[in-house]
Amino acid sequence: MKIPEEAPDWITIDWHQIPMSENIPNVVQKANKEYLYWDKIKYIAPEGVKKEHLWALIKTIRELNMRPIPLSNGKGNPFKFWLPNSALEYLHEIDQDAGGIIVTENPSIYASEKKLYLMKSIVEEAIASSQIEGAVTTRQVAKEMLQTGRKPKDRSEQMVYNNYLTISKIKSFIGQPLSDKLLKDLQGSMTKDTLDNPDHSGRFRHGDDEPISIYNYEGDVMHTPPPAEHIEALVDDLCSFANKTGGEFIHPVIKAIILHFWLAYIHPFNDGNGRTARALFYWYMLKNKYWLFEYLSISRVIVKARTQYYRSFLYSEIDNGDMTYFILFHLRAISAALKDLKRYIERKQTELSHAAIQWKSYQTLNYRQKDVLRKALENKGLTFALKSHMQKYNVVHQTARTDFLELCEAGLFRRFKQGNKHFFIPAEDLDKKLI
């Protein structure tokens, strides 16, 4: 990705010289709804209007609506943000859906699928967040590793595994205030056994560490984090911002996105900053009772739009600290993740309603057993192991064993032994028995 073109100095431009044009209000509205940067705005200036003048007008409107935050760039200027109407629309959607999207017409369907989808979303988030940071593995291989419980084979798989464990336990941290210790714990958990220098895990950058810069594929410097000697003070400001209650209200979703940006900007660690920043986002959302975010994989959306993700960060840094670019990108990503969840719930409602009709004789089956039966029907000849069952549904050995023994007693599965391990295969006439 190339470094975005530097915008003209809008302050020195006299936008009062803009000729009257009936198209200008529409162009300004479009530019602010999509929150375009100079590299796009320069192509949409109406005929007879200089692109520099249009940019000055748009920037003036934006600056008049900005709200500063206590994070400064390297030049001492504060970062700030504006919430245009498009952002407010996204926030309204999130507030509505986050409270009731998983409420279905059939509460029993919800109860049976809730835990299953939670496990699925954590797996997807772990894979995607690791891929953003360079993990080279397929979703299929990564899912197989996590679901079977086998040990990671290489650094990429270890990244996914660490991400999975960290996200799985992040809910246990929400009672804590944000602190440098919590950030170090998150990064240490994310980077275990993946760093060239293991000493970099669980600690901030030191002054004697090699200086860090972020480069693009062409070798251009995209971002230079603050010097190591400033990290402790900047992290203290970050924690104070996260823990502050009262005062001027900032919507929790916006605040969570700001925390994500802030940590990535500071880059307090030698590695693992992106993964830690995304974990911090989830921590803050769950802390503020946005329970639905436990079921969302934002990184799965981001990984499909990696260039836009990085560009939104760059725009925010180079355009006078305007974090709105980064905020709007994330609001769009959250909206897309919510739509994915809606589609999943609708599909599962249909599937489970059909299953409820088919499986009238097996009403006592739990959600894990029903899911196993669905997989058996969809994949003829599939063999099931206790270890993979334990990993996928986060249950102990005895629970997994009971699940399959009950299916065997019902004549739906049969058990066989290979070495010291027990395996289970579906009955040959499973589909007929479930009618």
C-alpha positions as CSV (number, residue, x, y, z in Angstrom):
1,M,0.0,0.0,0.0
2,K,1.4,3.4,-1.0
3,I,1.5,6.3,1.4
4,P,-1.5,8.6,0.7
5,E,-0.8,11.9,-1.0
6,E,-0.3,14.8,1.3
7,A,-3.2,17.2,1.3
8,P,-2.9,21.0,0.7
9,D,-2.6,23.2,3.7
10,W,-6.3,24.1,3.9
11,I,-5.7,26.8,6.5
12,T,-3.9,29.0,4.1
13,I,-6.6,28.6,1.4
14,D,-9.3,31.2,1.1
15,W,-12.4,29.1,0.5
16,H,-14.5,32.2,0.4
17,Q,-13.4,32.4,-3.2
18,I,-15.4,29.4,-4.1
19,P,-17.8,30.3,-6.8
20,M,-21.5,29.7,-6.1
21,S,-22.5,26.2,-7.3
22,E,-25.7,24.3,-6.6
23,N,-23.7,21.1,-6.6
24,I,-21.4,22.0,-3.7
25,P,-23.8,21.0,-0.9
26,N,-24.3,17.6,-2.4
27,V,-20.6,17.1,-2.9
28,V,-19.8,18.2,0.6
29,Q,-22.5,15.8,2.0
30,K,-21.1,12.9,0.0
31,A,-17.5,13.7,1.1
32,N,-18.5,13.7,4.8
33,K,-20.9,10.7,4.6
34,E,-18.1,8.5,3.2
35,Y,-15.5,10.6,5.0
36,L,-13.2,11.0,2.0
37,Y,-9.6,12.1,2.2
38,W,-8.0,14.6,-0.1
39,D,-6.9,11.8,-2.5
40,K,-10.6,11.1,-3.3
41,I,-12.0,14.6,-2.8
42,K,-9.8,16.1,-5.5
43,Y,-11.7,14.1,-8.1
44,I,-15.2,15.1,-7.1
45,A,-14.9,18.9,-7.3
46,P,-17.8,20.4,-9.3
47,E,-17.0,22.1,-12.6
48,G,-15.6,25.5,-12.0
49,V,-14.6,24.8,-8.4
50,K,-10.9,24.4,-7.6
51,K,-10.2,21.1,-5.8
52,E,-8.1,23.0,-3.2
53,H,-11.0,25.3,-2.4
54,L,-13.4,22.4,-2.0
55,W,-10.9,20.7,0.4
56,A,-10.6,23.9,2.4
57,L,-14.4,24.1,2.7
58,I,-14.8,20.5,3.8
59,K,-11.9,20.7,6.3
60,T,-13.4,23.8,7.8
61,I,-16.7,22.1,8.4
62,R,-15.0,19.1,9.9
63,E,-12.7,21.1,12.2
64,L,-15.7,23.1,13.6
65,N,-17.2,19.8,14.8
66,M,-14.1,18.1,16.2
67,R,-13.8,16.8,19.7
68,P,-10.2,16.4,21.0
69,I,-8.9,13.4,23.0
70,P,-5.8,13.4,25.3
71,L,-3.5,11.8,22.8
72,S,-1.0,14.0,20.8
73,N,0.9,13.2,17.7
74,G,4.6,13.8,17.5
75,K,4.1,17.5,16.7
76,G,2.2,18.1,20.0
77,N,-1.2,18.3,18.2
78,P,-4.1,16.4,19.8
79,F,-5.9,13.7,18.0
80,K,-9.6,14.4,17.6
81,F,-12.8,13.0,16.0
82,W,-16.1,14.0,14.6
83,L,-19.3,11.9,14.4
84,P,-21.0,12.7,11.1
85,N,-24.6,11.5,10.5
86,S,-23.3,8.2,8.9
87,A,-21.4,7.4,12.2
88,L,-24.6,8.2,14.3
89,E,-26.6,5.8,12.1
90,Y,-24.0,3.0,12.7
91,L,-24.1,3.6,16.4
92,H,-27.9,3.5,16.5
93,E,-27.8,0.2,14.6
94,I,-25.2,-1.2,17.0
95,D,-27.1,-0.1,20.1
96,Q,-30.3,-1.7,18.8
97,D,-28.8,-5.0,17.7
98,A,-26.4,-5.4,20.5
99,G,-29.4,-5.7,22.9
100,G,-31.5,-8.2,21.1
101,I,-30.3,-9.7,17.9
102,I,-29.9,-13.2,19.3
103,V,-33.4,-13.2,20.7
104,T,-35.2,-15.7,18.6
105,E,-38.8,-16.8,18.3
106,N,-37.9,-20.1,20.0
107,P,-36.0,-19.6,23.3
108,S,-34.9,-23.3,23.3
109,I,-33.3,-22.7,19.9
110,Y,-31.4,-19.8,21.3
111,A,-30.2,-21.8,24.3
112,S,-29.0,-24.6,22.2
113,E,-27.1,-22.5,19.8
114,K,-25.7,-19.7,22.0
115,K,-22.7,-21.6,23.3
116,L,-21.9,-23.2,20.0
117,Y,-21.8,-19.9,18.2
118,L,-19.7,-18.4,20.9
119,M,-17.0,-21.0,20.3
120,K,-17.3,-20.5,16.6
121,S,-16.8,-16.7,16.8
122,I,-13.8,-17.0,19.2
123,V,-12.2,-19.4,16.7
124,E,-12.9,-17.1,13.8
125,E,-11.6,-14.1,15.6
126,A,-8.4,-15.9,16.7
127,I,-7.7,-17.0,13.1
128,A,-8.4,-13.6,11.4
129,S,-6.6,-11.4,14.0
130,S,-3.5,-13.6,13.6
131,Q,-3.8,-13.5,9.8
132,I,-3.8,-9.6,9.9
133,E,-0.5,-9.8,11.7
134,G,1.1,-12.2,9.2
135,A,0.1,-15.7,10.3
136,V,0.3,-17.9,7.3
137,T,-2.3,-20.6,7.7
138,T,-5.7,-21.5,6.2
139,R,-8.9,-21.3,8.2
140,Q,-9.4,-25.0,7.7
141,V,-6.0,-26.0,9.1
142,A,-6.3,-23.5,12.0
143,K,-9.9,-24.7,12.9
144,E,-8.7,-28.3,12.8
145,M,-5.9,-27.5,15.2
146,L,-8.2,-25.7,17.6
147,Q,-11.1,-28.2,17.5
148,T,-8.9,-31.3,17.8
149,G,-6.7,-29.8,20.5
150,R,-3.4,-30.8,18.8
151,K,-0.3,-28.7,19.5
152,P,0.7,-25.9,17.1
153,K,3.2,-27.1,14.5
154,D,4.8,-23.7,13.7
155,R,4.8,-20.0,14.6
156,S,1.7,-19.1,12.6
157,E,-0.3,-21.8,14.3
158,Q,1.1,-20.8,17.7
159,M,-0.1,-17.2,17.0
160,V,-3.6,-18.5,16.3
161,Y,-3.6,-20.7,19.4
162,N,-2.4,-17.8,21.6
163,N,-5.1,-15.5,20.2
164,Y,-7.7,-18.2,20.9
165,L,-6.7,-18.6,24.5
166,T,-6.4,-14.9,25.1
167,I,-9.8,-14.0,23.6
168,S,-11.4,-17.0,25.5
169,K,-10.4,-15.6,28.8
170,I,-10.7,-11.9,28.2
171,K,-14.2,-11.8,29.8
172,S,-12.5,-12.7,33.1
173,F,-10.6,-9.4,33.0
174,I,-13.6,-7.0,32.6
175,G,-13.8,-6.4,36.4
176,Q,-10.3,-4.9,36.3
177,P,-9.5,-1.3,35.5
178,L,-7.1,-0.9,32.6
179,S,-3.4,-0.9,33.7
180,D,0.0,-1.4,32.3
181,K,0.0,-4.8,33.9
182,L,-3.2,-5.8,32.2
183,L,-1.8,-4.7,28.8
184,K,1.4,-6.6,29.4
185,D,-0.5,-9.7,30.4
186,L,-2.6,-9.5,27.2
187,Q,0.5,-9.0,25.0
188,G,2.4,-11.8,26.8
189,S,-0.5,-14.2,26.3
190,M,-0.8,-13.2,22.6
191,T,3.0,-13.6,21.9
192,K,4.0,-16.6,23.9
193,D,6.5,-18.7,22.0
194,T,6.2,-16.6,18.8
195,L,8.9,-13.9,19.2
196,D,12.4,-14.0,17.9
197,N,13.4,-12.6,21.3
198,P,11.3,-14.2,24.1
199,D,12.3,-11.3,26.4
200,H,10.0,-9.0,24.4
201,S,6.9,-10.9,25.6
202,G,5.0,-9.2,28.4
203,R,7.1,-6.0,28.5
204,F,7.2,-2.5,26.9
205,R,9.9,-1.4,24.5
206,H,13.1,-0.2,26.2
207,G,15.4,2.6,25.2
208,D,18.1,0.1,24.3
209,D,15.7,-1.9,22.0
210,E,16.1,-1.4,18.2
211,P,14.0,1.5,17.1
212,I,10.7,0.5,15.4
213,S,9.1,1.8,12.3
214,I,6.3,0.4,10.2
215,Y,7.0,-0.1,6.5
216,N,5.0,-0.9,3.4
217,Y,6.1,-3.4,0.8
218,E,8.0,-0.6,-1.1
219,G,10.1,0.1,2.0
220,D,8.5,3.4,2.7
221,V,8.0,4.3,6.4
222,M,4.2,4.3,7.2
223,H,4.4,5.0,10.9
224,T,7.1,5.8,13.4
225,P,5.9,5.2,17.0
226,P,6.8,7.5,19.8
227,P,10.3,6.9,21.4
228,A,10.5,4.2,24.1
229,E,11.2,6.8,26.8
230,H,7.7,8.2,26.3
231,I,5.8,4.9,26.4
232,E,5.1,4.8,30.2
233,A,3.6,8.3,30.2
234,L,1.5,7.6,27.1
235,V,0.2,4.3,28.5
236,D,-0.7,6.1,31.7
237,D,-2.8,8.5,29.7
238,L,-4.4,5.6,27.8
239,C,-5.3,3.9,31.0
240,S,-6.7,7.1,32.5
241,F,-8.8,7.7,29.4
242,A,-10.1,4.1,29.5
243,N,-10.9,4.2,33.3
244,K,-12.4,7.7,33.4
245,T,-16.1,7.9,34.3
246,G,-18.2,11.0,34.2
247,G,-17.2,14.2,32.5
248,E,-17.9,14.7,28.8
249,F,-19.7,11.6,27.4
250,I,-18.1,9.6,24.7
251,H,-20.1,6.7,23.3
252,P,-18.6,3.4,24.5
253,V,-18.3,2.0,21.0
254,I,-16.4,5.1,19.9
255,K,-14.2,5.0,23.0
256,A,-13.4,1.3,22.4
257,I,-12.3,2.2,18.8
258,I,-10.2,5.1,20.1
259,L,-8.4,2.7,22.6
260,H,-7.7,0.4,19.7
261,F,-6.1,3.2,17.7
262,W,-4.3,4.7,20.7
263,L,-2.5,1.5,21.6
264,A,-1.6,0.8,17.9
265,Y,-0.3,4.3,17.6
266,I,1.9,4.2,20.7
267,H,3.1,0.7,19.7
268,P,4.4,0.1,23.2
269,F,5.6,-3.5,22.5
270,N,8.2,-4.8,20.2
271,D,5.6,-7.2,18.6
272,G,2.0,-8.1,19.1
273,N,0.6,-4.6,19.2
274,G,-2.2,-5.1,16.7
275,R,-3.4,-8.3,18.3
276,T,-3.3,-6.6,21.7
277,A,-5.1,-3.6,20.4
278,R,-8.0,-5.7,19.1
279,A,-8.2,-7.6,22.3
280,L,-8.3,-4.3,24.2
281,F,-11.3,-3.3,22.0
282,Y,-13.2,-6.5,22.9
283,W,-12.3,-6.0,26.6
284,Y,-13.8,-2.5,26.7
285,M,-16.9,-3.5,24.8
286,L,-17.6,-6.4,27.2
287,K,-16.7,-4.3,30.2
288,N,-19.4,-1.8,29.1
289,K,-22.0,-4.6,28.9
290,Y,-22.1,-5.0,25.1
291,W,-22.4,-8.7,25.6
292,L,-23.2,-9.3,21.9
293,F,-19.6,-8.6,21.0
294,E,-18.7,-11.9,22.5
295,Y,-20.3,-13.4,19.4
296,L,-18.8,-11.1,16.8
297,S,-15.5,-11.5,14.8
298,I,-14.6,-8.0,13.8
299,S,-11.2,-9.2,12.6
300,R,-12.9,-11.6,10.1
301,V,-14.2,-8.5,8.4
302,I,-11.0,-6.5,8.7
303,V,-8.9,-9.3,7.2
304,K,-11.0,-9.0,4.0
305,A,-10.3,-5.3,3.9
306,R,-6.8,-5.1,5.2
307,T,-5.7,-2.3,2.9
308,Q,-8.7,-0.1,4.0
309,Y,-7.8,-0.9,7.6
310,Y,-4.3,0.3,7.3
311,R,-5.3,3.3,5.1
312,S,-7.8,4.5,7.7
313,F,-5.0,4.5,10.3
314,L,-2.7,6.5,8.0
315,Y,-5.4,9.0,7.1
316,S,-6.0,9.6,10.8
317,E,-2.3,10.2,11.4
318,I,-1.5,12.4,8.4
319,D,-4.7,14.5,8.3
320,N,-4.0,16.6,11.3
321,G,-4.9,13.9,13.8
322,D,-8.4,13.3,12.5
323,M,-9.3,9.9,13.9
324,T,-12.7,9.9,12.2
325,Y,-11.3,7.9,9.3
326,F,-10.4,5.0,11.7
327,I,-13.6,5.3,13.6
328,L,-15.8,5.1,10.6
329,F,-13.9,2.1,9.1
330,H,-14.5,0.2,12.4
331,L,-18.2,1.1,12.6
332,R,-18.6,-0.3,9.1
333,A,-16.7,-3.4,10.1
334,I,-18.9,-3.9,13.2
335,S,-22.0,-3.4,11.0
336,A,-20.8,-6.1,8.6
337,A,-20.1,-8.5,11.5
338,L,-23.6,-7.8,12.9
339,K,-25.1,-8.7,9.5
340,D,-23.1,-11.9,9.4
341,L,-24.5,-12.8,12.8
342,K,-28.1,-12.0,11.7
343,R,-27.7,-14.3,8.7
344,Y,-26.3,-17.1,10.9
345,I,-29.1,-16.8,13.4
346,E,-31.8,-16.8,10.7
347,R,-30.2,-19.9,9.0
348,K,-29.9,-21.8,12.3
349,Q,-33.5,-21.0,13.3
350,T,-34.6,-22.6,10.1
351,E,-32.3,-25.6,10.5
352,L,-33.2,-26.1,14.2
353,S,-36.9,-25.7,13.6
354,H,-36.7,-28.4,10.9
355,A,-34.7,-30.6,13.3
356,A,-37.2,-30.1,16.1
357,I,-39.9,-31.6,13.8
358,Q,-37.6,-34.5,12.7
359,W,-36.3,-35.4,16.1
360,K,-39.5,-35.6,18.1
361,S,-38.3,-38.8,19.8
362,Y,-35.1,-37.2,20.9
363,Q,-36.2,-34.1,22.8
364,T,-33.8,-34.7,25.7
365,L,-30.7,-34.3,23.5
366,N,-28.5,-31.4,24.4
367,Y,-27.2,-28.8,21.9
368,R,-23.9,-30.6,21.6
369,Q,-25.5,-33.9,20.7
370,K,-27.8,-32.2,18.2
371,D,-24.9,-30.5,16.6
372,V,-23.0,-33.9,16.4
373,L,-26.0,-35.4,14.7
374,R,-26.2,-32.6,12.1
375,K,-22.6,-33.1,11.3
376,A,-23.0,-36.8,11.0
377,L,-25.9,-36.4,8.6
378,E,-24.0,-33.9,6.5
379,N,-20.7,-35.9,6.4
380,K,-21.3,-39.6,5.8
381,G,-18.6,-41.8,7.3
382,L,-17.3,-39.2,9.7
383,T,-15.6,-40.5,12.8
384,F,-15.9,-38.6,16.1
385,A,-13.3,-38.4,18.9
386,L,-13.7,-37.4,22.5
387,K,-10.7,-35.0,22.4
388,S,-12.1,-33.0,19.5
389,H,-15.5,-32.9,21.1
390,M,-14.0,-31.6,24.4
391,Q,-12.0,-28.9,22.6
392,K,-14.9,-27.7,20.3
393,Y,-17.5,-27.4,23.1
394,N,-15.1,-26.6,25.9
395,V,-16.3,-29.5,28.1
396,V,-14.4,-32.0,30.3
397,H,-13.7,-35.6,29.3
398,Q,-16.6,-37.1,31.4
399,T,-19.2,-34.7,29.7
400,A,-17.9,-35.6,26.2
401,R,-18.0,-39.3,27.1
402,T,-21.6,-39.0,28.4
403,D,-22.7,-37.2,25.3
404,F,-21.6,-40.0,23.0
405,L,-22.6,-42.9,25.3
406,E,-26.2,-41.5,25.4
407,L,-26.2,-41.4,21.6
408,C,-25.0,-45.0,21.5
409,E,-27.7,-46.1,24.0
410,A,-30.3,-44.4,21.7
411,G,-29.0,-46.5,18.8
412,L,-27.8,-43.4,16.9
413,F,-24.1,-44.1,17.2
414,R,-21.8,-47.0,17.9
415,R,-18.5,-47.1,19.7
416,F,-15.2,-48.8,18.7
417,K,-11.7,-48.8,20.3
418,Q,-8.4,-48.2,18.6
419,G,-5.4,-48.6,20.9
420,N,-6.3,-46.9,24.2
421,K,-8.7,-44.4,22.6
422,H,-12.5,-44.7,22.0
423,F,-14.1,-43.4,18.8
424,F,-17.7,-43.1,17.7
425,I,-19.3,-43.5,14.3
426,P,-23.0,-42.8,13.3
427,A,-25.4,-45.7,12.8
428,E,-25.7,-46.7,9.1
429,D,-29.4,-45.9,9.1
430,L,-29.1,-42.7,11.2
431,D,-31.2,-40.6,8.8
432,K,-34.1,-43.1,9.0
433,K,-33.9,-43.2,12.8
434,L,-34.3,-39.5,13.1
435,I,-37.5,-39.3,11.1
